[in-house]
């Protein structure tokens, strides 16, 4: 197995893009953060086919933005997974409609702009189980495609973002998604990068709160290269009922806290050239009967031209995390300049004994994907995952996937 891991790592490839704010300033956060997603969707690229019928729509959106400060976008994504071996269900598929945006309301174009940020979604399954639940059907401890669930209408973001000193410092407060700012790197997005949670935020070893968690986070460039991010949010948030977060935040007072310190080559390349350590703690949750826990995650990703290797690891103690040990490694590569992305990575994870009980062995997971940018708005991503020795007793299995994303 070690030889297979080395072989896959040697060919591990995917793409990285700098995180940029929608006003052209450098932005904190990962690829899924609303400002960064808007910027990426509007980035000039080289799709396989260029159709001009949406040019008037894009021009109208830009006029609205220039006149009012309102910048918005949306997408529809679908994910299908098929496993070769399974003690339970062997296939899963679902779709997701999203609408998101920012509205610059204070000091637009100035040094200290403030904006309202939002994201609402409808997540729906096509099959008996959605992709987010297929991993456990296969005996695997983990999420093969976390966001593709059956939660129906839900909120992900509704918060105020305040920047200072031309974007060198920022504070967000409201209903937050921790994956926007905790342990991020360029390939963390399950919409555009790897699907498996082990290659995303937290490497499956952080007991992350749900989206739309009421809280606050602050980030700042301490020097030209050193940054820090700190956060506190509700550990009991529910994106299907976000307004109940006021009750759970102020009455239950069970919180998720994080602190990250990192080094970047430049603020403009925050998600691309980034080495950081993330420390987190979550309070015990009475209603979920989950004990308090804490952990440390480290991540190093750096771009060398079109290649960008990464190494990520996590350690946790209690808190409800899926894994208490997780190590992942891979590379990145821009397969076709400005268009296509190819990725492969490998992970070893050990299920948390506090969550699943003692006696479970470690498991290996491997993933490869190729994101094919057919149109400026349309990407098609075939993928394959190999799950070796699933910890809950399933057989080694291949999981073939197909993801589609249409952005407007």
DAPE-V521082 format. One record per residue. RES is the residue in one letter. SS is DSSP state (alpha for helix, beta for strand, coil for the rest). OMEGA is omega in radians with two decimals (none if undefined). Layout:
# DAPE-V521082
res->RES ss->SS omega->OMEGA
res->RES ss->SS omega->OMEGA
This chain:
# DAPE-V521082
res->X ss->coil omega->3.10
res->X ss->alpha omega->3.12
res->X ss->alpha omega->3.10
res->X ss->alpha omega->3.12
res->X ss->alpha omega->3.14
res->X ss->alpha omega->-3.14
res->X ss->alpha omega->-3.13
res->X ss->alpha omega->3.12
res->X ss->alpha omega->-3.13
res->X ss->alpha omega->3.13
res->X ss->coil omega->-3.05
res->X ss->coil omega->-3.04
res->X ss->coil omega->2.97
res->X ss->coil omega->-3.03
res->X ss->coil omega->3.07
res->X ss->coil omega->3.09
res->X ss->coil omega->3.12
res->X ss->coil omega->3.04
res->X ss->coil omega->-3.11
res->X ss->beta omega->3.02
res->X ss->coil omega->-3.10
res->X ss->coil omega->3.09
res->X ss->coil omega->3.11
res->X ss->coil omega->3.14
res->X ss->coil omega->3.11
res->X ss->beta omega->-3.08
res->X ss->coil omega->2.93
res->X ss->coil omega->3.02
res->X ss->coil omega->-3.08
res->X ss->coil omega->-3.07
res->X ss->coil omega->-3.14
res->X ss->coil omega->3.09
res->X ss->coil omega->-2.99
res->X ss->alpha omega->-3.14
res->X ss->alpha omega->-3.13
res->X ss->alpha omega->3.10
res->X ss->alpha omega->3.09
res->X ss->alpha omega->-3.13
res->X ss->alpha omega->-3.12
res->X ss->alpha omega->-3.14
res->X ss->alpha omega->-3.11
res->X ss->coil omega->3.13
res->X ss->coil omega->3.09
res->X ss->coil omega->3.13
res->X ss->coil omega->-3.13
res->X ss->coil omega->-3.12
res->X ss->coil omega->-3.13
res->X ss->coil omega->3.09
res->X ss->coil omega->3.12
res->X ss->coil omega->3.11
res->X ss->coil omega->-3.02
res->X ss->coil omega->-3.02
res->X ss->coil omega->3.11
res->X ss->coil omega->3.14
res->X ss->alpha omega->3.10
res->X ss->alpha omega->3.11
res->X ss->alpha omega->3.12
res->X ss->alpha omega->3.11
res->X ss->alpha omega->3.10
res->X ss->alpha omega->3.09
res->X ss->alpha omega->-3.13
res->X ss->alpha omega->3.10
res->X ss->alpha omega->3.09
res->X ss->alpha omega->-3.13
res->X ss->alpha omega->-3.12
res->X ss->alpha omega->-3.08
res->X ss->alpha omega->-2.99
res->X ss->alpha omega->-3.04
res->X ss->coil omega->3.13
res->X ss->beta omega->-3.10
res->X ss->beta omega->-3.02
res->X ss->beta omega->3.11
res->X ss->beta omega->3.13
res->X ss->beta omega->3.09
res->X ss->beta omega->2.94
res->X ss->beta omega->-3.13
res->X ss->beta omega->3.01
res->X ss->beta omega->-3.13
res->X ss->beta omega->3.06
res->X ss->beta omega->3.13
res->X ss->beta omega->-3.14
res->X ss->beta omega->-3.12
res->X ss->beta omega->3.14
res->X ss->coil omega->3.13
res->X ss->coil omega->3.13
res->X ss->coil omega->2.99
res->X ss->coil omega->3.12
res->X ss->coil omega->3.09
res->X ss->coil omega->-3.09
res->X ss->coil omega->3.13
res->X ss->beta omega->-3.13
res->X ss->beta omega->3.11
res->X ss->beta omega->3.10
res->X ss->beta omega->3.12
res->X ss->beta omega->-3.07
res->X ss->beta omega->3.05
res->X ss->beta omega->-3.11
res->X ss->beta omega->3.00
res->X ss->beta omega->-3.03
res->X ss->beta omega->3.13
res->X ss->beta omega->3.07
res->X ss->beta omega->3.11
res->X ss->beta omega->3.14
res->X ss->beta omega->-3.04
res->X ss->beta omega->-3.09
res->X ss->beta omega->3.05
res->X ss->coil omega->3.13
res->X ss->coil omega->-3.10
res->X ss->coil omega->-3.12
res->X ss->coil omega->-3.10
res->X ss->coil omega->-3.05
res->X ss->coil omega->-3.06
res->X ss->coil omega->3.05
res->X ss->beta omega->-3.05
res->X ss->beta omega->2.97
res->X ss->beta omega->-3.10
res->X ss->beta omega->-3.12
res->X ss->beta omega->3.00
res->X ss->beta omega->3.06
res->X ss->beta omega->-3.01
res->X ss->beta omega->2.91
res->X ss->beta omega->-3.11
res->X ss->beta omega->-3.02
res->X ss->beta omega->-3.14
res->X ss->beta omega->3.01
res->X ss->coil omega->-3.03
res->X ss->coil omega->-3.10
res->X ss->coil omega->3.08
res->X ss->coil omega->3.07
res->X ss->coil omega->3.14
res->X ss->alpha omega->-3.12
res->X ss->alpha omega->-3.10
res->X ss->alpha omega->-3.02
res->X ss->alpha omega->-3.10
res->X ss->alpha omega->-3.13
res->X ss->alpha omega->3.03
res->X ss->alpha omega->-3.12
res->X ss->coil omega->-3.08
res->X ss->coil omega->-3.09
res->X ss->coil omega->3.09
res->X ss->coil omega->-3.14
res->X ss->coil omega->-3.12
res->X ss->coil omega->-3.09
res->X ss->coil omega->3.13
res->X ss->coil omega->-2.90
res->X ss->coil omega->-3.00
res->X ss->coil omega->-3.05
res->X ss->coil omega->-3.03
res->X ss->coil omega->3.11
res->X ss->coil omega->-3.08
res->X ss->coil omega->-3.14
res->X ss->beta omega->-3.10
res->X ss->beta omega->-3.13
res->X ss->beta omega->3.04
res->X ss->beta omega->3.06
res->X ss->beta omega->-3.13
res->X ss->beta omega->2.86
res->X ss->beta omega->-3.01
res->X ss->beta omega->3.05
res->X ss->beta omega->3.07
res->X ss->beta omega->3.12
res->X ss->beta omega->3.08
res->X ss->beta omega->3.11
res->X ss->beta omega->3.03
res->X ss->alpha omega->3.09
res->X ss->alpha omega->3.06
res->X ss->alpha omega->3.13
res->X ss->coil omega->3.10
res->X ss->beta omega->-3.12
res->X ss->beta omega->3.06
res->X ss->beta omega->3.03
res->X ss->beta omega->-3.14
res->X ss->beta omega->-3.12
res->X ss->beta omega->3.13
res->X ss->beta omega->-2.94
res->X ss->beta omega->2.97
res->X ss->coil omega->-3.05
res->X ss->alpha omega->-3.13
res->X ss->alpha omega->3.07
res->X ss->alpha omega->-3.00
res->X ss->coil omega->-3.14
res->X ss->coil omega->2.99
res->X ss->coil omega->-3.08
res->X ss->coil omega->2.94
res->X ss->coil omega->-2.90
res->X ss->coil omega->-3.05
res->X ss->coil omega->-3.03
res->X ss->coil omega->-3.02
res->X ss->coil omega->3.05
res->X ss->coil omega->3.04
res->X ss->coil omega->-3.05
res->X ss->coil omega->-3.13
res->X ss->coil omega->3.12
res->X ss->coil omega->3.12
res->X ss->coil omega->-3.03
res->X ss->coil omega->-3.11
res->X ss->alpha omega->-3.13
res->X ss->alpha omega->3.11
res->X ss->alpha omega->-3.12
res->X ss->coil omega->-3.09
res->X ss->alpha omega->3.06
res->X ss->alpha omega->3.13
res->X ss->alpha omega->-3.13
res->X ss->alpha omega->-3.12
res->X ss->coil omega->3.05
res->X ss->coil omega->3.09
res->X ss->coil omega->-3.05
res->X ss->coil omega->3.02
res->X ss->coil omega->3.06
res->X ss->coil omega->3.02
res->X ss->coil omega->-3.12
res->X ss->coil omega->3.08
res->X ss->beta omega->-3.14
res->X ss->beta omega->-3.10
res->X ss->beta omega->-3.12
res->X ss->beta omega->3.08
res->X ss->beta omega->3.13
res->X ss->beta omega->-3.13
res->X ss->beta omega->3.12
res->X ss->beta omega->3.00
res->X ss->beta omega->-3.12
res->X ss->coil omega->3.01
res->X ss->coil omega->3.09
res->X ss->coil omega->-3.08
res->X ss->coil omega->-3.06
res->X ss->beta omega->3.12
res->X ss->beta omega->3.07
res->X ss->beta omega->3.09
res->X ss->beta omega->3.10
res->X ss->beta omega->-3.12
res->X ss->beta omega->2.99
res->X ss->beta omega->-3.12
res->X ss->beta omega->-3.12
res->X ss->beta omega->3.13
res->X ss->coil omega->-3.07
res->X ss->coil omega->-3.13
res->X ss->coil omega->3.12
res->X ss->coil omega->-3.08
res->X ss->alpha omega->3.10
res->X ss->alpha omega->3.13
res->X ss->alpha omega->-2.99
res->X ss->alpha omega->-3.06
res->X ss->alpha omega->3.05
res->X ss->alpha omega->3.11
res->X ss->alpha omega->3.09
res->X ss->alpha omega->3.12
res->X ss->alpha omega->-3.10
res->X ss->alpha omega->-3.14
res->X ss->alpha omega->-3.00
res->X ss->alpha omega->-3.12
res->X ss->alpha omega->-3.14
res->X ss->alpha omega->3.12
res->X ss->coil omega->3.04
res->X ss->coil omega->-2.89
res->X ss->beta omega->2.92
res->X ss->beta omega->3.14
res->X ss->beta omega->3.09
res->X ss->beta omega->3.01
res->X ss->beta omega->-3.12
res->X ss->beta omega->3.06
res->X ss->beta omega->-3.04
res->X ss->beta omega->-3.11
res->X ss->beta omega->3.12
res->X ss->beta omega->3.11
res->X ss->coil omega->3.08
res->X ss->coil omega->-3.14
res->X ss->alpha omega->-3.12
res->X ss->alpha omega->-3.13
res->X ss->alpha omega->-3.02
res->X ss->coil omega->-3.07
res->X ss->coil omega->-3.04
res->X ss->coil omega->3.12
res->X ss->coil omega->-2.95
res->X ss->beta omega->3.01
res->X ss->beta omega->-3.07
res->X ss->beta omega->2.99
res->X ss->beta omega->-3.11
res->X ss->beta omega->3.11
res->X ss->beta omega->-3.09
res->X ss->beta omega->3.08
res->X ss->beta omega->3.07
res->X ss->beta omega->3.10
res->X ss->coil omega->3.01
res->X ss->coil omega->-3.12
res->X ss->beta omega->-3.05
res->X ss->coil omega->-3.06
res->X ss->coil omega->3.13
res->X ss->coil omega->-3.13
res->X ss->coil omega->-3.11
res->X ss->beta omega->-3.13
res->X ss->coil omega->3.03
res->X ss->coil omega->3.13
res->X ss->beta omega->-3.13
res->X ss->beta omega->3.14
res->X ss->beta omega->-3.14
res->X ss->beta omega->3.04
res->X ss->beta omega->3.08
res->X ss->beta omega->-3.10
res->X ss->beta omega->3.06
res->X ss->beta omega->3.06
res->X ss->beta omega->-3.05
res->X ss->beta omega->-3.11
res->X ss->beta omega->3.03
res->X ss->beta omega->-3.02
res->X ss->coil omega->-3.13
res->X ss->coil omega->3.11
res->X ss->beta omega->3.10
res->X ss->beta omega->3.08
res->X ss->beta omega->3.05
res->X ss->beta omega->3.07
res->X ss->beta omega->-3.09
res->X ss->beta omega->-3.12
res->X ss->beta omega->3.10
res->X ss->beta omega->3.10
res->X ss->beta omega->-3.13
res->X ss->beta omega->3.10
res->X ss->beta omega->3.14
res->X ss->beta omega->3.04
res->X ss->coil omega->-3.13
res->X ss->coil omega->3.09
res->X ss->coil omega->3.11
res->X ss->coil omega->-3.10
res->X ss->beta omega->3.02
res->X ss->beta omega->2.99
res->X ss->beta omega->-3.12
res->X ss->beta omega->3.10
res->X ss->beta omega->3.14
res->X ss->beta omega->-3.10
res->X ss->beta omega->3.12
res->X ss->beta omega->3.10
res->X ss->beta omega->3.03
res->X ss->beta omega->-3.11
res->X ss->beta omega->3.05
res->X ss->beta omega->-2.97
res->X ss->beta omega->3.05
res->X ss->beta omega->-3.00
res->X ss->coil omega->3.10
res->X ss->coil omega->-3.07
res->X ss->coil omega->-2.91
res->X ss->beta omega->-3.10
res->X ss->beta omega->3.13
res->X ss->beta omega->-3.10
res->X ss->beta omega->3.04
res->X ss->beta omega->3.12
res->X ss->beta omega->-3.12
res->X ss->beta omega->3.14
res->X ss->beta omega->2.93
res->X ss->beta omega->3.14
res->X ss->beta omega->3.07
res->X ss->beta omega->-3.12
res->X ss->beta omega->-3.14
res->X ss->coil omega->3.14
res->X ss->alpha omega->3.13
res->X ss->alpha omega->3.14
res->X ss->alpha omega->-3.02
res->X ss->alpha omega->-3.13
res->X ss->coil omega->-3.12
res->X ss->coil omega->3.00
res->X ss->coil omega->3.12
res->X ss->coil omega->3.12
res->X ss->coil omega->3.11
res->X ss->beta omega->3.14
res->X ss->beta omega->3.11
res->X ss->beta omega->3.01
res->X ss->beta omega->3.13
res->X ss->beta omega->3.13
res->X ss->beta omega->3.03
res->X ss->beta omega->3.08
res->X ss->beta omega->3.02
res->X ss->beta omega->3.13
res->X ss->beta omega->-3.04
res->X ss->beta omega->-3.11
res->X ss->beta omega->-3.10
res->X ss->coil omega->3.09
res->X ss->coil omega->3.06
res->X ss->coil omega->-3.09
res->X ss->coil omega->-2.97
res->X ss->beta omega->3.07
res->X ss->beta omega->3.09
res->X ss->beta omega->-3.02
res->X ss->beta omega->2.96
res->X ss->beta omega->-3.12
res->X ss->beta omega->3.03
res->X ss->beta omega->3.05
res->X ss->beta omega->3.05
res->X ss->beta omega->3.12
res->X ss->beta omega->-3.06
res->X ss->beta omega->3.14
res->X ss->coil omega->3.08
res->X ss->coil omega->-2.92
res->X ss->coil omega->-3.11
res->X ss->coil omega->2.99
res->X ss->coil omega->3.10
res->X ss->coil omega->3.11
res->X ss->coil omega->2.98
res->X ss->coil omega->-3.01
res->X ss->beta omega->2.99
res->X ss->beta omega->3.09
res->X ss->beta omega->3.14
res->X ss->beta omega->-3.06
res->X ss->beta omega->3.05
res->X ss->beta omega->-3.11
res->X ss->beta omega->3.09
res->X ss->beta omega->3.06
res->X ss->beta omega->3.07
res->X ss->beta omega->-3.05
res->X ss->beta omega->3.08
res->X ss->coil omega->none
